[in-house]
Amino acid sequence: MYDMKPCRALTLTLALCAAAPALAGSYDNTIHHQILSGWKEADGSHIAALDVTLAPGWKTYWRAPGEAGIPPYFDWSGSENLKSVGFIWPAPEVFESSGYKTIGYKGGVVLPMRLVPQDPSKPIVLRGQVDLGVCEEICMPVTLPFSADLPLQGQRDPKIAAAMASRPFNEKEASVRGVDCDLEPTSTGLALKATLAMPPAGMKESSVVEVNNPRIWVEQEAPQRNGNTLQVSANLTAISGGTMMVDRSAITFTVLGSDYAVEINGCD
């Protein structure tokens, strides 16, 4: 049964209307999106994906969008039999424009999701929306509604599998031997200096630091490579001002190299 959704007013007076069991939509011929229904895993979780296709020259953003981007925000409030959602992010690209560095996906992205049902014997019903930013020469936020009745079993989808395979390497896969962190107080917060013992991920490397706290602003410096170590520095500032606490085990380092990407969780 089709679930007809009303059009939502969007930035710059453009609008998006969409409908379908696995919802497909369009945004002024610039964005097309759908839910790929995926399959059920042996542990009872369900693998699905949000498939966003953009017109040539357009891009959207990663979970940490850089200096001038808009991170995706999901609203699952209309869903049924959904306990939790985890994302399997494909490795993004680094873009530099007008002196700003942003991180995301050119031409769109297939974003795999691991969905955990409240009752594994029943199918998951997805009803919600995602707010994300898209850019060509200008950037703007859009809202994409989605709707999908996922199959109880389903079939393995090559498009989702390929997106999962393009995730960053983990520490073991990238031969990371360790991460040492130093946090020092500053007048505005904390200065983070980290030494990542890892071989180069390519001739050109960028780094991203995430602290798992949206109330902390992370201002990064360009990483410095010295043989098989990478020096990563960042200034951490509480958006509301005042003191802050940072859990070292919750710090995530992502190194985006010209050859491959690496994601490292936690530091000593």
Rosetta blueprint (number, residue, H / E / L):
1 M L
2 Y L
3 D L
4 M L
5 K L
6 P L
7 C L
8 R E
9 A E
10 L L
11 T H
12 L H
13 T H
14 L L
15 A E
16 L E
17 C E
18 A E
19 A E
20 A L
21 P L
22 A L
23 L L
24 A E
25 G E
26 S E
27 Y E
28 D L
29 N L
30 T L
31 I E
32 H E
33 H E
34 Q E
35 I E
36 L E
37 S E
38 G E
39 W E
40 K E
41 E L
42 A L
43 D L
44 G L
45 S L
46 H E
47 I E
48 A E
49 A E
50 L E
51 D E
52 V E
53 T E
54 L E
55 A L
56 P L
57 G L
58 W L
59 K E
60 T E
61 Y E
62 W E
63 R E
64 A E
65 P E
66 G E
67 E L
68 A L
69 G L
70 I L
71 P L
72 P L
73 Y E
74 F E
75 D E
76 W L
77 S L
78 G L
79 S L
80 E E
81 N L
82 L L
83 K L
84 S E
85 V E
86 G E
87 F E
88 I L
89 W L
90 P L
91 A L
92 P L
93 E E
94 V E
95 F E
96 E E
97 S E
98 S L
99 G L
100 Y E
101 K E
102 T E
103 I E
104 G E
105 Y E
106 K E
107 G L
108 G E
109 V E
110 V E
111 L E
112 P E
113 M E
114 R E
115 L E
116 V E
117 P L
118 Q L
119 D L
120 P L
121 S L
122 K L
123 P L
124 I L
125 V E
126 L E
127 R E
128 G E
129 Q E
130 V E
131 D E
132 L E
133 G E
134 V E
135 C E
136 E L
137 E L
138 I L
139 C E
140 M E
141 P E
142 V E
143 T E
144 L E
145 P E
146 F E
147 S E
148 A E
149 D E
150 L L
151 P L
152 L L
153 Q L
154 G E
155 Q L
156 R L
157 D L
158 P H
159 K H
160 I H
161 A H
162 A H
163 A H
164 M H
165 A H
166 S L
167 R L
168 P L
169 F E
170 N L
171 E L
172 K L
173 E L
174 A L
175 S L
176 V L
177 R L
178 G E
179 V E
180 D E
181 C E
182 D E
183 L E
184 E E
185 P E
186 T L
187 S L
188 T L
189 G E
190 L E
191 A E
192 L E
193 K E
194 A E
195 T E
196 L E
197 A E
198 M L
199 P L
200 P L
201 A L
202 G L
203 M L
204 K L
205 E E
206 S E
207 S E
208 V E
209 V E
210 E E
211 V L
212 N L
213 N L
214 P L
215 R L
216 I E
217 W E
218 V E
219 E E
220 Q E
221 E L
222 A L
223 P L
224 Q E
225 R E
226 N E
227 G L
228 N L
229 T E
230 L E
231 Q E
232 V E
233 S E
234 A E
235 N E
236 L E
237 T E
238 A E
239 I L
240 S L
241 G L
242 G L
243 T L
244 M L
245 M L
246 V L
247 D L
248 R H
249 S H
250 A H
251 I L
252 T E
253 F E
254 T E
255 V E
256 L E
257 G E
258 S L
259 D L
260 Y L
261 A E
262 V E
263 E E
264 I E
265 N E
266 G L
267 C L
268 D L
